[in-house]
């Protein structure tokens, strides 16, 4: 029997969640695949664009609701952009934990949309 299953946030050790990710900014757009992996108390995340280039690598601590950016694509690797992204991803992770798949930064006009990718599970 085949069924499709996907939660919106990795709850257990080693669990992975994949998303079609879209980040829309006033003058730019990033789209691709985001993968979240739970390892111990933290969530590791990577966002790859359509060409397989890593746009973001980060870790998220759900207890402290803090994000640490490990890698940011060169065009966005500015201290003021990193600060906004770090805070926005922390808010997005809170939304994903609640089951909401999008977050919008009203002040900066940035929209984050992470749509879960269903994957097949055979039983």
C-alpha positions in Angstrom: 0.0 0.0 0.0 1.3 3.4 -0.9 0.5 6.6 0.8 1.8 10.1 0.8 3.0 11.7 4.0 4.6 15.0 4.9 4.7 17.0 8.0 5.5 20.7 7.8 8.3 20.5 10.3 10.8 17.8 11.3 9.8 16.5 14.8 12.0 13.5 15.3 15.7 12.8 15.2 16.9 12.3 11.6 13.6 13.3 10.1 13.8 15.3 6.9 11.3 17.7 5.4 11.5 19.1 1.9 9.9 22.2 0.5 9.5 24.1 -2.7 10.8 27.4 -1.4 10.1 30.9 -2.8 11.5 34.1 -1.4 10.1 37.2 -3.1 11.8 40.6 -2.5 10.9 43.9 -4.1 13.7 43.7 -6.6 14.8 40.0 -6.5 13.5 36.5 -6.3 15.0 33.2 -5.0 13.3 29.9 -5.7 14.3 26.3 -5.2 14.3 23.4 -2.8 14.7 23.7 1.0 15.6 20.7 3.1 15.3 20.7 6.9 16.9 17.9 9.0 16.5 17.5 12.7 19.8 16.6 14.4 19.5 16.5 18.2 18.1 19.8 19.5 18.7 21.8 16.3 17.2 21.9 12.8 19.7 22.1 9.9 18.5 23.8 6.8 19.7 24.3 3.2 18.1 26.2 0.4 19.2 25.3 -3.2 18.2 27.3 -6.2 17.0 25.9 -9.5 20.6 25.3 -10.7 21.6 23.3 -7.5 23.7 26.2 -6.1 23.4 26.6 -2.3 21.8 29.9 -1.5 21.6 29.5 2.3 22.8 27.1 5.0 21.5 27.6 8.5 20.8 26.0 11.8 17.7 26.7 13.9 17.4 26.2 17.6 13.7 25.7 18.4 14.1 26.2 22.1 15.7 29.6 21.8 14.0 30.4 18.4 17.4 31.5 17.0 18.9 31.0 13.6 22.6 30.9 12.8 23.5 31.5 9.1 26.5 29.4 8.0 26.6 30.2 4.3 24.8 32.9 2.3 25.1 33.3 -1.5 27.5 36.1 -2.5 24.9 38.5 -3.8 23.1 38.4 -0.4 26.2 38.2 1.8 26.0 41.7 3.4 25.7 42.2 7.1 22.4 44.1 6.8 20.8 41.5 4.5 22.1 38.6 6.7 20.4 40.2 9.8 17.1 40.5 8.0 17.3 36.9 6.7 18.3 35.5 10.1 15.3 37.1 11.8 12.9 36.2 9.0 13.9 32.6 8.9 13.5 32.3 12.7 9.9 33.6 12.2 9.3 31.3 9.3 10.4 28.3 11.4 7.9 29.3 14.1 5.2 29.5 11.4 6.2 26.0 10.0 6.0 24.5 13.5 2.4 25.8 13.7 1.6 24.3 10.3 1.6 27.6 8.4 3.7 27.5 5.2 4.4 31.2 4.7 5.7 34.3 6.4 5.7 37.9 5.3 8.1 40.6 6.5 5.7 43.6 6.1 8.4 46.2 6.8 10.8 45.0 4.1 8.2 43.6 1.8 9.7 40.1 1.7 7.5 37.1 1.3 8.7 33.6 2.3 6.6 30.6 1.1 7.7 27.0 1.8 5.3 24.5 0.3 6.0 20.9 1.6 6.9 18.4 -1.1 5.0 15.1 -0.7 7.0 12.0 -0.9 5.9 8.4 -1.3 6.0 6.0 1.6 5.5 2.3 0.9 4.1 0.1 3.7 
